[in-house]
Amino acid sequence: MAAAPVVGEVVAERDVHLTRESLVRYAGASGDFNPIHYRDDVAAEVGLPGVLAHGMLTMGLAVATLGPWLADTGRVAEYGVRFTRPVVVDPVDGADLHVVATVGAVDDETARIDLTVTAAGATVLGKAQARVRLV
């Protein structure tokens, strides 16, 4: 982070492609082996539109977008989201997340970064905000 951020400034942006393999790897790392994250039959049985990405994976990928801009992820003081739509991961095509980080507010020591996270044209994380230390 070279200069003080300005409200409305886009400070980071990235696309992330998720595959079923991504979900299996995340399950192994997190210990979350709920079958809705890797079995179509189970997802269908519980009324889901397909296999879903883990919410915490989506949340983590979103805030990780700030890493290069901050140069020190220890500057993230607070982070919260509201899950608004699931990320359905197709067995062939996977799913693409698009993350845009915009400065929402700035004070003397911190900035609020608003994260817009979409998949398949829909917002998947609502009120996704990180408070980051500037000093």
ABEGO torsion letter per residue (X at the ends): XABBBBBGBBABBBBBBBBAAAAAAAAAAAGBABAAAABAAAAAAAGBAEBBBBAAAAAAAAAAAAAAAAGBAAABABBBBBBABBBBBBAAAEBBBBBBBBBABBBAABBBBBBBBBBGGBBABBGBBBBBBAX
